[in-house]
Amino acid sequence: MDSFTGLLDGPKASGAFLLRSILNPPWALRIEDGAPLSLATMVRGEAWVLPDGGSPVRLRPGDVALMRGPAPYTLADDPGTPVQVVVGPDQRCSTGAGEDVTDARALGVRTWGDDSGGAAVLLSGTYQLDREIGRRLLGALPPLLIRPAGSGETALVGLLAEEIGRDEPGQELVLDRLLDLLLVNILRSWLAGPDSGAPGWYRAQGDPVVGPALRLLHGSPAHPWTVAALAARVGVSRAALARRFSELVGEPPMTYLSGWRLGLAADLLREPDATVARVAREVGYSSAFALSTAFKRLHGVSPQEYRKRERGTAPRVGTPPSPLTGPAVLTG
């Protein structure tokens, strides 16, 4: 497994709710749902993305905006338009006066807004990243990423616009996969850009020495790796691997492996039947005690406490989404 595949195993849509907003100017939507990753694209008309503390950015038809949360932001027809609707963390939509308009503005299947003939058509949604490996990728993203129309996502946006209004068997699965394809395409293109600011662990995958070493660590994290053993597998000296790995990735090989193992452990602990002993074996620790010691050093809590905390705060399955946001949804 390469690191990109492993990292994207976290942000995966499941039962996604995709929204089509049809709006007439002036309009402004304030998003305060606290979602870690949101996406928006214009099918018709133009919009502005106004991140808190940042400069407004124009969103033209076909452009795709990726917003890293949980900071709030605003989508509007013009930077000067006052906020009209606020989307809160409770997945309800309200006016500035507090009037709930979640259901009042429904226009049909996955469609919300002023009227069906509105000047602006916005597709939007939110991913809920609840996995540590996915959070590593999330932390590398800029607060706002804009992919201009014609950059490779045009066909996917067109498919989303076509599929969103359908109400057929298996439709949620179709939308899930289209959303995942759109997200992966955007992230892959961004990471490959020469001036993207992609993290060292991603750029290092193309290195003839560090790349194979990373794939070995990701593919067999439970193996009792040492720098010497890893160097022998990739055909270089121990000193050469340690120097090259630290130079490109930003940390020594065993430090990187420890972080990767603990991220995997955090994800495995969320599984209902997971025990600390089993997780320890699967990620390469000799005992539950060894894992607990390393885990608490990184997270500040024991694996048992972490598991209780994460399970207690996870979104409830079946919570009804509002028209603008929802669990595992791409939302604006």
Secondary structure, 3 states (H helix, E strand, C coil): CCHHHHHHCCCCCCCCCCEEEEECCCCEEEECCCCCEEEEEEEECCEEEEECCCCCEEECECCEEEEECCCCEEEECCCCCCCCEEECCCCCEEECCCCECCCCCEEECCEEECCCCCCEEEEEEEECCCCHHHHHHHHHCCCEEEECCCCCCHHHHHHHHHHCCCCCCCHHHHHHHHHHHHHHHHHHHHHHCCCCCCCHHHHHHHCCCHHHHHHHHHHCCCCCCCHHHHHHHHCCCHHHHHHHHHHHHCCCHHHHHHHHHHHHHHHHCCCCCCCHHHHHHHHCCCCHHHHHHHHHHHHCCCHHHHHHHHHHHCCCCCCCCCCCCCCCCCCC
